Amino acid sequence: MTSSPADVLELDITGIAHGGTFIARHEGRVVFVSDAIPGERVRARLIAPQEGADASTRSFWRAETIEVLDASEHRRPHIWAEADVSRDPVDRPGGADLGHIALDRQRTLKRQVLTEALDRFAGEGLVAPEIEAVESGDGTGWRTRVTLHVDEAGEVGPFAARSHRVIPVTSYPLSRPAIAEAALALQGEAPGRIELVEPADGKVRIIRREETERPARVARGFRRRPTPEVIQEVIGDRRFEVDSTGFWQVHPRAASVLDAAVYGILDGHVDDEKTHYDLYGGVGLFAATLADLGGTDIVTVESSARATEHAAANLAPLAVNAVTARVDAFLSSRKGAGRTGAVILDPPRAGAGRQVVDAVHALAPEAIAYVACDPVALARDLGTFRSLGWNVDRLRGFDLFPHSHHFEVVALLTR
């Protein structure tokens, strides 16, 4: 018998997939199941496909666990009570998709995800590193940036997993305590989005983005939002200015951990007579790392003009050229330009991609440090680099987002 999307199935969970779901099979079809653990047997409700899609012809299905029939020894009460398997899946908030699994097992599963990505996309012979813990606690209280939503009824909360429906909650266990307190105090809000940010000074900023909000019109048809507040983050003895709405790592130790990792793998690869590049440089974190390693000719490239302005200010005492440009466009103009030392790549989740990898290769750098937030995108780019003759000398993984499927990897490539 062929199942339909309304079915509830009993499934044996055999593995973990990229993205925080788990793998089962039914009648030869792969089923991606949320809120499970490899080795478990669960009852799961199939998720109907988008309108117009024929479930019977899809190569895979998605399902949500509604009951655990045979629990793994690694299962724990969910770190976020509102996301527990005892609640209906439509009422579970998203953002903590591994919160029902013991922390050490979460890291083992993340390593499996990286292993499978490397095996599939990066070529033979790479061994995924252990995913290192960056704290000794229970993995809660680390989010310095949280986005909530307000529906038409004025309800404030996170979205349900894989949904745009607001879920009211009574706790925010992954958030910094001050953010959780501020979030729970929100009332009478207009429909839209609310961002809560706790920078280094410990004071929570609440940034409201109402659905009815329209930025003021300016000349030539462009629109401009009000200038955001500039906050400060601190790494060691350096201070970094960044917009309150701009990008900074979510875990309070993430930037310092990644800074130390990049410093460690590039130590000995930074020649003060060569030009070094920090690509997708943001507000200048890794450009400062290159300077700490002895670089005296450093270029940081970032497509956000505001971030580049901050990078220039943050790095003002150093010999750094902060450039506002798309990385691919910038690299296309650098062919045959000078002697290249180290390159740091810290691309967005989609990865650098073939065009950028080819262009970095054309610079003939001495070494490349690649900072990745997505294991599949990393593996694809490493595969491209390896096809061009690069070696992956070192890999380190960091569990900077406990109870979620996300983690960071830093790689060293040399010729």
PyMOL commands that set and color helices and strands:
alter all, ss='L'
color gray80, all
select helices_A, chain A and resi 55-57+81-83+89-91+103-122+177-184+219-221+254-266+285-292+305-314+327-332+354-363+375-387
alter helices_A, ss='H'
color red, helices_A
select strands_A, chain A and resi 8-12+15-16+22-26+29-34+41-46+60-70+131-133+145-150+156-157+192-197+205-210+216-217+223-224+230-235+238-243+275-279+298-302+320-324+340-345+367-372+391-399+408-414
alter strands_A, ss='S'
color yellow, strands_A
deselect
rebuild
show_as cartoon
